[in-house]
Amino acid sequence: MMARMRRNFGTGHWDRKLIQRMTELSVADNWEDAKHEWKATGECWWAGNSEYMPPFVRNSQQGYGKCLCGHKVVYHFEIVNTENDVVECVGSDHIESFLIIRYLEEDMNIKDATDEQIQEWIDERMKTMKSEAWWAKNGDYFTTVLEEVREADLYFNYKRQWTYDSSMGITWMAPTKPLKRSSGEPTSLHYKMASITWRWDDSRNSRNQKSTRGYPNERLMSDLAIFYGKYIASLRDELNELKEKNQERAEEVKKAREREAIRRADFMKRRDARMAREKLERKQRLKAENEAICVYLKEEPNDNLIKQSQFYDLPIFDSRYAKNQWELTFLRDMKIRLSNRESLTNAQVNTLYRIVNNTEPVTDKQLAYLKTLGYEGNEPTTKAEASRLITEYKEE
């Protein structure tokens, strides 16, 4: 549990020293009035960042590394007297609640700040100070090395399994999941390092150090140095060799696919030509058969056909009655059966009635359309005959 923040200074030696010096620097000559003149500014600085020492530390009464009370400090917080603009520096032990509360109320518009909010304010500024100091000292080195080994980390510090890569068309031992925990000692040859990028800035990791700390911890920096050494010694060449092999395999697959595409295109071309030729042959054969049927149907009826037609109460029919290929073939078959004095089934008789009773005369539109299609034969007399001829010529 967090210790309760003090709302005022105590009676210890350093507290008394600070009260004395803050009163001396105030407009009021007594502490009860003088303490209301002071507030925190929100600025703070870490002693580890001496190369970037701000003026409020450099020009403070006690100087670098000390609180106004004279006690040594690591974290420096700026305070200001709002009556006379005197700026001073105190440590984290003396950035008391009343100094922060006034800053939060006047500068951050936070009324009635709780102890938790005050402690959060202090912790956040300490975190920011450490982060800024660390980046000023190590940022260039860290960023350069990390980006150089990032690709290698995403391979060697990941779990791997055989995976088909559709973009390359190959199966290879691809990285799948980051190693999230290290195993073994860093000095051991069998040391299994957790992924550096996973720990540092992977968005899938809600606890990545870039978001939670702002700068890497010592373990991450140590692992980065170890991994960079391995990368320079062997992993870089191993990764490049792997990439070259994958690229060569991908090129081979690409060429094989191109050859297969050419072979298949040639096959499809030959197949389409064959199918077109067979289709034309079928049409020509069908046309010849139809012409033969029409000739047969126009032949003079024999006695058997006449008697059978009279028996079934049918007219002497020919090709004019047929409006499609099926009906034309059916009429031929029925003429053959009747000419041979064969009996017809009820279904055959009913179908014949339906066909021969469809004797509507040909229309002008049908005749005009047949001329458009290139028909030059005898002019059809029935709508059914014209319909059949139109179908045949459209197929051609």
C-alpha positions in Angstrom: 0.0 0.0 0.0 1.3 3.5 -0.9 2.4 5.6 2.1 0.1 8.6 2.8 1.5 11.8 1.3 2.4 14.5 3.8 0.4 17.7 3.5 3.1 19.8 5.3 6.7 19.5 6.3 7.6 17.8 9.5 9.9 18.8 12.4 13.1 16.9 11.4 16.4 18.6 10.7 16.1 18.8 6.9 12.5 19.8 7.1 13.4 22.7 9.5 16.3 23.7 7.1 14.0 23.8 4.1 11.3 25.8 6.0 14.0 28.3 7.0 15.4 28.8 3.5 12.0 28.9 1.8 10.9 31.6 4.3 14.1 33.6 3.7 13.4 33.5 -0.1 9.7 34.5 0.4 8.0 37.9 0.6 6.3 36.9 3.9 8.5 36.7 7.0 6.7 33.7 8.5 6.3 30.2 7.3 2.5 30.0 7.6 2.1 32.8 5.1 5.3 32.1 3.1 4.4 28.5 2.2 1.3 29.7 0.2 3.7 31.7 -2.1 5.3 28.5 -3.4 4.2 25.8 -5.9 5.6 23.1 -8.1 6.1 24.0 -11.8 5.8 20.5 -13.2 9.5 20.6 -14.3 11.8 17.9 -13.0 15.2 16.5 -13.8 17.2 13.4 -13.0 20.8 13.6 -11.7 21.9 11.0 -14.2 21.3 13.5 -16.9 24.1 15.9 -16.0 24.9 16.7 -19.6 21.5 18.4 -19.9 21.3 20.1 -16.5 18.5 22.7 -16.6 19.0 26.3 -15.2 16.7 25.7 -12.2 19.3 23.0 -11.0 22.4 24.7 -12.2 21.5 28.1 -10.6 19.9 26.7 -7.4 21.1 27.9 -4.0 22.6 24.6 -3.0 23.7 23.6 -6.5 23.7 20.3 -8.5 22.7 17.2 -6.6 21.2 18.9 -3.6 17.8 19.9 -2.3 17.2 23.5 -1.1 17.4 22.0 2.4 21.0 20.9 1.7 20.3 17.1 1.5 21.7 15.1 -1.4 19.1 14.2 -4.0 18.8 12.2 -7.2 15.5 13.6 -8.5 15.3 17.4 -8.8 11.9 19.2 -8.8 11.5 22.8 -9.7 9.4 25.1 -7.4 8.7 28.8 -7.9 7.6 31.6 -5.6 4.7 33.2 -7.3 5.1 36.5 -5.4 8.7 37.3 -6.4 9.5 34.7 -9.1 12.3 33.1 -7.2 13.0 29.6 -8.7 14.5 26.8 -6.5 15.0 23.1 -6.5 13.8 20.4 -4.0 14.2 16.7 -3.9 11.4 14.0 -4.1 11.3 13.8 -0.3 10.3 17.5 -0.1 8.1 17.9 -3.1 5.2 17.9 -0.6 1.5 17.7 -1.3 0.8 21.3 -0.8 3.3 22.2 -3.5 1.9 19.7 -6.0 -1.8 20.4 -5.1 -1.4 24.1 -6.1 0.2 23.1 -9.4 -2.5 20.6 -10.2 -5.3 23.0 -9.3 -3.9 26.1 -11.1 -2.0 24.5 -14.1 -3.8 21.2 -14.6 -7.3 22.2 -13.5 -7.5 19.2 -11.1 -9.5 20.2 -8.0 -9.2 18.3 -4.6 -6.3 16.1 -5.8 -6.1 12.8 -3.9 -2.9 11.3 -2.5 -3.0 8.8 -5.3 -3.1 11.5 -7.9 -0.2 13.3 -6.2 1.9 10.1 -6.1 1.0 9.3 -9.7 2.2 12.8 -10.7 5.6 12.2 -8.9 6.0 8.7 -10.3 5.2 9.8 -13.9 7.8 12.6 -13.8 10.4 10.3 -12.4 9.7 7.9 -15.2 9.9 10.6 -17.8 13.2 11.9 -16.3 14.8 8.5 -16.4 13.6 7.9 -19.9 14.8 11.2 -21.3 18.2 10.8 -19.6 18.6 7.2 -20.9 17.7 8.2 -24.5 20.1 11.1 -24.4 22.9 8.8 -23.4 22.1 5.5 -25.2 19.4 6.3 -27.8 21.5 6.5 -30.9 23.3 3.3 -30.1 20.2 1.4 -29.2 18.2 2.5 -32.2 21.0 1.7 -34.7 21.7 -1.7 -33.3 18.1 -2.7 -32.8 17.1 -1.8 -36.4 20.2 -3.7 -37.7 19.2 -6.9 -36.0 15.4 -6.5 -36.1 14.9 -8.8 -39.1 17.2 -11.4 -37.6 15.3 -11.2 -34.3 12.0 -11.8 -36.1 13.5 -15.1 -37.4 16.0 -16.6 -34.9 14.1 -15.5 -31.8 10.8 -16.9 -33.0 9.3 -20.4 -33.0 9.4 -21.8 -36.5 7.5 -24.5 -38.4 7.2 -25.6 -42.0 4.8 -23.2 -43.7 3.6 -22.7 -47.3 4.2 -19.2 -48.5 1.7 -18.5 -51.3 3.5 -15.3 -52.4 6.7 -17.3 -53.1 5.0 -20.6 -53.9 7.4 -22.5 -51.5 7.3 -24.3 -48.2 10.0 -23.2 -45.7 10.8 -23.2 -42.0 9.0 -19.9 -41.3 8.8 -17.9 -38.0 5.4 -18.1 -36.5 5.3 -16.9 -32.9 7.8 -14.9 -30.8 9.7 -16.5 -28.0 8.3 -14.7 -25.0 10.5 -16.2 -22.3 14.2 -16.7 -22.2 15.6 -20.0 -21.0 19.1 -20.9 -19.7 21.9 -18.6 -18.8 23.0 -15.8 -21.1 26.6 -17.1 -21.0 25.5 -20.6 -22.0 25.7 -21.9 -25.6 22.2 -23.2 -25.1 20.7 -19.9 -24.1 17.3 -19.4 -25.7 16.7 -15.7 -25.9 13.2 -14.2 -25.8 12.4 -12.0 -28.8 14.0 -8.5 -28.4 11.3 -6.8 -30.6 8.5 -8.6 -28.7 9.8 -7.3 -25.4 10.6 -3.8 -26.8 7.9 -2.5 -29.2 5.6 -5.3 -30.4 2.1 -3.9 -30.4 0.7 -7.4 -29.6 2.5 -7.3 -26.3 0.5 -5.1 -23.9 3.6 -5.0 -21.6 6.2 -4.0 -24.1 8.9 -1.9 -22.5 8.6 1.0 -25.0 5.0 1.6 -23.7 5.4 0.8 -20.1 8.9 2.1 -19.3 9.8 4.3 -22.1 13.3 2.8 -22.3 14.7 -0.8 -22.2 15.7 -2.5 -19.0 19.2 -3.9 -18.4 18.2 -7.5 -19.4 17.0 -6.3 -22.7 20.1 -4.2 -23.3 22.3 -7.2 -22.3 20.4 -9.5 -24.7 20.6 -7.0 -27.5 24.4 -6.8 -27.1 24.7 -10.6 -27.0 22.4 -11.0 -30.0 24.3 -8.3 -32.0 27.5 -10.1 -31.3 26.1 -13.4 -32.7 24.5 -11.5 -35.6 27.9 -10.0 -36.6 29.7 -13.3 -36.1 27.3 -15.7 -37.9 23.6 -15.0 -37.9 23.8 -12.3 -40.5 25.4 -14.6 -43.0 23.0 -17.4 -42.1 20.0 -15.2 -42.6 21.3 -13.9 -45.9 22.0 -17.4 -47.1 18.5 -18.5 -46.1 17.0 -15.5 -48.0 19.0 -16.3 -51.1 18.0 -20.0 -51.0 14.3 -19.0 -50.6 14.7 -16.5 -53.4 16.3 -19.1 -55.7 13.5 -21.6 -54.9 10.9 -19.0 -55.5 12.4 -18.2 -58.9 12.4 -21.9 -59.8 8.8 -22.1 -58.8 8.0 -19.0 -60.8 9.7 -20.4 -63.9 7.9 -23.8 -63.4 4.6 -22.0 -63.1 5.3 -20.0 -66.2 6.2 -23.2 -68.1 3.0 -24.8 -66.8 1.0 -21.8 -67.9 2.4 -22.0 -71.4 1.7 -25.7 -71.6 -1.8 -25.3 -70.3 -2.5 -22.3 -72.7 -1.3 -24.5 -75.6 -3.4 -27.4 -74.4 -6.5 -25.1 -74.1 -5.9 -23.7 -77.5 -5.7 -27.1 -79.1 -8.7 -28.3 -77.1 -10.8 -25.3 -78.1 -9.8 -25.8 -81.8 -10.7 -29.5 -81.6 -14.1 -28.7 -79.9 -14.8 -26.0 -82.5 -14.0 -28.4 -85.3 -16.2 -31.2 -83.7 -19.0 -28.7 -83.2 -18.9 -27.6 -86.8 -18.8 -31.3 -88.0 -21.8 -32.0 -85.8 -23.7 -29.1 -87.3 -22.8 -30.1 -90.8 -23.8 -33.7 -90.1 -27.1 -32.5 -88.5 -27.8 -30.2 -91.4 -27.3 -33.1 -93.9 -29.5 -35.4 -91.8 -32.2 -32.7 -91.6 -32.1 -32.2 -95.4 -32.3 -35.9 -95.9 -35.3 -36.1 -93.5 -37.0 -33.3 -95.3 -36.5 -35.0 -98.6 -37.8 -38.2 -97.2 -40.9 -36.5 -95.7 -41.7 -34.9 -99.0 -41.7 -38.2 -100.9 -45.0 -39.5 -102.2 -46.8 -41.6 -99.6 -47.2 -45.3 -100.2 -50.5 -47.1 -99.7 -49.6 -48.2 -96.2 -48.9 -44.6 -95.1 -52.2 -43.4 -96.6 -54.2 -46.1 -94.9 -52.5 -45.8 -91.5 -52.9 -42.0 -91.6 -56.6 -42.4 -92.3 -56.9 -44.9 -89.5 -55.4 -42.5 -87.0 -57.2 -39.5 -88.6 -53.9 -37.8 -89.5 -53.0 -35.7 -92.5 -50.2 -36.7 -94.8 -47.5 -34.7 -93.0 -44.1 -33.4 -94.1 -41.3 -31.2 -92.7 -43.4 -28.1 -92.7 -45.1 -29.2 -89.5 -41.9 -29.5 -87.4 -40.7 -26.4 -85.5 -37.5 -27.9 -84.1 -35.0 -30.7 -84.6 -36.7 -33.1 -82.2 -40.1 -32.8 -84.0 -38.5 -33.2 -87.4 -36.8 -36.5 -86.3 -40.1 -37.6 -84.6 -42.1 -37.0 -87.8 -39.6 -39.1 -89.8 -39.7 -42.0 -87.3 -43.5 -41.9 -87.3 -43.7 -41.9 -91.2 -41.4 -45.0 -91.2 -43.6 -46.8 -88.6 -46.8 -45.9 -90.5 -45.3 -46.9 -93.9 -44.4 -50.2 -92.4 -47.9 -50.6 -90.9 -46.6 -50.6 -87.3 -48.9 -49.6 -84.5 -48.5 -46.3 -82.6 -48.8 -45.9 -78.9 -51.3 -43.4 -77.4 -48.5 -41.1 -76.5 -47.1 -41.1 -80.1 -50.5 -40.5 -81.5 -51.1 -37.6 -79.1 -47.8 -36.1 -80.0 -48.5 -36.4 -83.7 -51.8 -34.6 -83.2 -50.1 -31.8 -81.4 -47.5 -31.3 -84.1 -49.7 -31.6 -87.2 -52.4 -29.3 -85.8 -49.8 -26.5 -85.4 -50.4 -25.1 -88.9 -50.3 -21.4 -88.3 -48.9 -19.6 -91.4 -45.4 -18.2 -91.5 -45.2 -14.5 -90.5 -43.5 -11.7 -92.4 -41.1 -11.1 -89.5 -40.0 -14.8 -89.6 -39.4 -14.5 -93.4 -37.4 -11.2 -93.0 -35.4 -12.7 -90.2 -34.5 -15.8 -92.3 -33.2 -13.6 -95.1 -31.1 -11.7 -92.5 -29.6 -15.0 -91.4 -28.7 -15.8 -95.0 -31.4 -18.4 -95.8 -31.9 -18.8 -99.5 -33.9 -22.0 -99.8 -37.6 -22.5 -100.5 -39.8 -20.1 -98.5 -41.5 -21.9 -95.5 -45.2 -21.9 -95.4 -45.9 -22.6 -91.7 -44.8 -20.8 -88.5 -43.4 -24.1 -87.1 -41.2 -24.7 -90.2 -39.9 -21.1 -90.1 -39.1 -21.4 -86.4 -37.1 -24.6 -87.0 -35.1 -23.0 -89.9 -34.4 -19.9 -87.8 -33.0 -22.1 -85.0 -30.8 -24.0 -87.4 -29.3 -20.9 -89.0 -28.8 -19.1 -85.7 -26.7 -22.1 -84.5 -24.6 -21.8 -87.7 
